[in-house]
């Protein structure tokens, strides 16, 4: 039994089909979250580069700059939420 399966199901070695199905769904969801996280990080980096180029221009479109920065902050919040969801809670 993998470490993550033990974590998900607990230390009880008796598992039923529903628990295994739930675990498989959990792992699929985790894989989907990791994939989405990669996409969001890529978009965040792209926005960072776009903002840098826009700031270097002689005439800056303040409204566009504000929208890009707002979207970048939204992405940062979403990225942090997903990262927190992927980190298992450790009970002390």
GISUL-V623589 format. One record per residue. BURIAL is + if it has 9 or more other C-alpha atoms within 8 Angstrom, else -. Layout:
BEGIN
BURIAL ; BURIAL
END
This chain:
BEGIN
- ; - ; - ; - ; + ; + ; - ; - ; + ; - ; - ; - ; - ; - ; - ; - ; - ; - ; + ; + ; - ; - ; + ; - ; - ; - ; - ; - ; - ; + ; - ; - ; + ; - ; - ; - ; + ; - ; - ; + ; + ; - ; - ; + ; - ; - ; + ; + ; - ; - ; + ; - ; - ; + ; - ; - ; - ; - ; - ; - ; - ; - ; - ; - ; + ; - ; - ; + ; + ; - ; - ; + ; - ; - ; + ; + ; - ; - ; + ; - ; - ; + ; + ; - ; - ; - ; - ; - ; - ; - ; - ; -
END
